[in-house]
Amino acid sequence: MEKICITVEEAAKVASVSDEQIRDWAKDFDFPSMKIGARGGKRLIHADAFSDWLRKKCELRYGERRYEIHNPVSIAKQKGGETA
């Protein structure tokens, strides 16, 4: 049976990032996780939703880079020129 939820440590391995990065991402309002336990000591992350969230995050970053590459102001900054 495949896991529905994964731990912070497992998510870090899946995404090739540190545990701390996962905890930082978990502060985002749209991160697919929940805290469980009497004191909220353990965070569980929905595995499929995490994959979707990460894919969307990467797509947004791709859009930022595309914009920077094709934006004349960004190109001028890269070349050390004046922008305004």
N, C-alpha and C positions, 0 to 999 in steps of 0.2 A: 504494500500500500504506500502510495506517495504522500509525503507530508503536505499538509495544508498550510501550516505556519512554521516559520523558522526563527531561530534566535538571532540576536545581534551578531554574534560571532559567526554563525553560518551565513548570514547575509553579507557580512564583510568578505568572507571567502568567495562567495558567488560573484560579488561585484569587484573583487580584487582591490579593496580599499581597507583602511583600518577600522577597527571597532569604533573608535572615536568619531570617524567620519560618518558612520551609520547613525551614531547618537546625535550628531549635529543635524543630519538630514531629518531625523525623527522629530525635530523641532518644527519642521515645515508643516503647515496645516494640512497639506494633501498627502503626506507620507502615510502609507498603508500599514499602520501598526497600532498596537494597544498595549497598555501596561496591565499586568495582572498581579494578583497577590494582595495581601492585606495592606501593605505599604507601597504598592505599585513597584515592587522590586524587580520584576522581570518584564521585559518587553518582547512581545511576539509580533512577527511581521508576516503578513499574508504573502505566501510565496508567489502566486500568480500575479497579484496586484503589484508586488514589488518589481517584478520583471517589466510590467507595463509602465509603472512609474519611472523606472530607470530608462526605459526606451524613450519615453516622452521627454525626460530631462536631457538626454543626448540629442534628440531632435531639436529641442530649443537651442542648445549650444551650437548645433550645426547652423541654425538660422542666424545666430549672432555672428558667427564667423563669416558666413556668406555676406551678411550685411556689411561687415567691416571691410571685406575684400572689395566690394563693389561700391562702397560709399566714398565719394570724392573727398570728403572731410577726413575720413579715416586714412585714405591713401596719402593725403598731404601730410598728416601727422607722422605716418610711417617714414616719409621721405624727409621729415624735419622742416617742412614748409609751414607757412602761415595758413590759418584756417578761417580767419575773419578779420 
